Amino acid sequence: MRKYDKSLIEVWEWKEKVYSDVKDLTAKEYIEKIKSDAEKILAESRVELKTVSSREEKQKVA
């Protein structure tokens, strides 16, 4: 029997959990879940993202 690293097994468990959470969702429901989860994480971390218009001229950064 092959022995796998503990961290790899942990990643497989995360992957399986995510799959089981979203497997029955429609595309629209999946997008809403991703958006909701992202907003929750950003709020908890106090991260504020600035919306940038694609029409604005490109600016050189450093």
C-alpha positions, 0 to 999 in steps of 0.5 A: 500500500502506498503512503501519502503525505498528510498534507496531500490527504488534507487537500483531498478532503478539502476538495471533496468537501467543496465538491459535495457543497456545490455538486447540486447547484445550478450555474447561477446558484454556484456563481452566487455562492462563490460571490457570497463566500468571497464577500464574507471573507473580504468583510471578515478580513476587512479588505476593501477592493476598489472598482476600476473602470476598464474605460480608464486609461491604463496607468503605469505602476512603478 
